[in-house]
Amino acid sequence: MTRDFLITVKIKLFAIYQEIYQQEEITLKISEKSQVKDILKIIIQEKPALKKWENLTKLAVNLEFVSPDFEVKDGDEIALIPPVSGG
């Protein structure tokens, strides 16, 4: 029997993510070996209004842009960065 260990990651929220959550960051406990795309799926399950931003969001771990299949580690800081407009 394999045990599923949990890790803790901090999620930095920007633009629409911050508006929907009404906060700048959240903390999640997730399974070790999780990928950034798994975190994004959790976020969208919690807040379905964010679904339309799923494929447009840039993902960063510890201030570096990463691919969706990047595996996160305990204590990582993940940033979800949707496209922004403004002037």
VENBEL-V322276 format. One record per pair of residues at least 12 apart in sequence whose C-alpha atoms are under 10 Angstrom apart, sorted by the first residue. I is the first residue (numbers start at 1). J is the second residue. D is the distance in whole Angstrom. If there is no record, write none. Layout:
BEGIN
I/J/D ; I/J/D
END
This chain:
BEGIN
3/31/10 ; 4/30/9 ; 4/31/6 ; 4/32/7 ; 4/33/9 ; 5/29/10 ; 5/30/8 ; 5/31/6 ; 5/32/6 ; 5/33/9 ; 6/28/10 ; 6/29/6 ; 6/30/5 ; 6/31/5 ; 6/32/5 ; 6/33/9 ; 6/34/10 ; 6/73/10 ; 6/74/8 ; 7/28/8 ; 7/29/5 ; 7/30/5 ; 7/31/6 ; 7/32/6 ; 7/33/9 ; 7/34/9 ; 7/72/9 ; 7/73/7 ; 7/74/5 ; 7/75/7 ; 7/76/9 ; 8/27/7 ; 8/28/6 ; 8/29/5 ; 8/30/6 ; 8/31/9 ; 8/32/9 ; 8/72/10 ; 8/73/8 ; 8/74/5 ; 8/75/6 ; 8/76/8 ; 8/77/9 ; 9/26/9 ; 9/27/6 ; 9/28/6 ; 9/29/7 ; 9/30/8 ; 9/39/9 ; 9/61/10 ; 9/72/8 ; 9/73/8 ; 9/74/6 ; 9/75/5 ; 9/76/5 ; 9/77/6 ; 9/78/7 ; 10/25/7 ; 10/26/6 ; 10/27/4 ; 10/28/6 ; 10/29/9 ; 10/61/10 ; 10/62/10 ; 10/74/9 ; 10/75/7 ; 10/76/6 ; 10/77/5 ; 10/78/6 ; 10/79/8 ; 11/24/9 ; 11/25/5 ; 11/26/5 ; 11/27/6 ; 11/28/7 ; 11/39/9 ; 11/40/10 ; 11/43/10 ; 11/60/10 ; 11/61/9 ; 11/76/9 ; 11/77/6 ; 11/78/5 ; 11/79/6 ; 11/80/7 ; 12/24/6 ; 12/25/4 ; 12/26/7 ; 12/27/9 ; 12/60/10 ; 12/61/10 ; 12/77/7 ; 12/78/6 ; 12/79/5 ; 12/80/6 ; 12/81/9 ; 13/25/5 ; 13/26/8 ; 13/78/9 ; 13/79/6 ; 13/80/6 ; 13/81/7 ; 13/82/9 ; 14/79/8 ; 14/80/6 ; 14/81/6 ; 14/82/7 ; 14/83/10 ; 14/84/9 ; 15/80/9 ; 15/81/7 ; 15/82/7 ; 15/83/8 ; 15/84/7 ; 15/85/10 ; 16/49/10 ; 16/50/8 ; 16/53/9 ; 16/80/10 ; 16/81/9 ; 16/82/7 ; 16/83/9 ; 16/84/9 ; 17/43/9 ; 17/44/10 ; 17/47/9 ; 17/49/10 ; 17/50/7 ; 17/53/9 ; 17/57/10 ; 17/80/8 ; 17/81/8 ; 17/82/8 ; 18/80/10 ; 18/81/10 ; 20/47/8 ; 20/48/10 ; 20/49/8 ; 20/50/8 ; 21/43/10 ; 21/46/10 ; 21/47/8 ; 25/77/10 ; 25/78/10 ; 25/79/9 ; 26/78/10 ; 27/75/10 ; 27/77/9 ; 27/78/10 ; 28/42/9 ; 28/43/10 ; 29/74/9 ; 30/42/9 ; 30/72/10 ; 30/73/10 ; 30/74/9 ; 31/72/10 ; 31/73/10 ; 31/74/10 ; 32/71/9 ; 32/72/8 ; 32/73/7 ; 32/74/8 ; 33/70/9 ; 33/71/6 ; 33/72/7 ; 33/73/7 ; 33/74/10 ; 34/69/9 ; 34/70/8 ; 34/71/6 ; 34/72/6 ; 34/73/8 ; 35/67/9 ; 35/68/7 ; 35/69/5 ; 35/70/5 ; 35/71/4 ; 35/72/6 ; 35/73/9 ; 36/59/7 ; 36/60/8 ; 36/61/8 ; 36/66/8 ; 36/67/8 ; 36/68/5 ; 36/69/6 ; 36/70/6 ; 36/71/6 ; 36/72/7 ; 36/78/8 ; 36/79/10 ; 36/80/10 ; 37/54/9 ; 37/59/9 ; 37/67/8 ; 37/68/5 ; 37/69/6 ; 37/70/8 ; 37/71/9 ; 38/68/8 ; 38/69/8 ; 38/70/10 ; 38/71/9 ; 38/72/10 ; 39/68/10 ; 39/72/9 ; 39/78/9 ; 39/80/10 ; 40/54/7 ; 40/55/10 ; 40/57/9 ; 40/59/9 ; 40/68/9 ; 40/78/10 ; 40/80/8 ; 41/54/8 ; 43/80/10 ; 50/82/10 ; 53/81/10 ; 53/82/7 ; 53/83/8 ; 54/80/10 ; 54/82/8 ; 55/82/9 ; 56/81/9 ; 56/82/6 ; 56/83/7 ; 57/79/10 ; 57/80/6 ; 57/81/5 ; 57/82/4 ; 57/83/7 ; 57/84/10 ; 58/79/8 ; 58/80/6 ; 58/81/5 ; 58/82/6 ; 58/83/8 ; 59/78/7 ; 59/79/6 ; 59/80/5 ; 59/81/6 ; 59/82/9 ; 60/77/8 ; 60/78/6 ; 60/79/5 ; 60/80/7 ; 60/81/8 ; 61/73/10 ; 61/76/7 ; 61/77/6 ; 61/78/5 ; 61/79/6 ; 61/80/9 ; 62/75/10 ; 62/76/6 ; 62/77/5 ; 62/78/6 ; 62/79/8 ; 63/76/10 ; 63/77/8 ; 63/78/8 ; 63/79/8 ; 64/78/9 ; 64/79/9 ; 65/78/10 ; 65/79/9 ; 65/81/10 ; 66/78/10
END
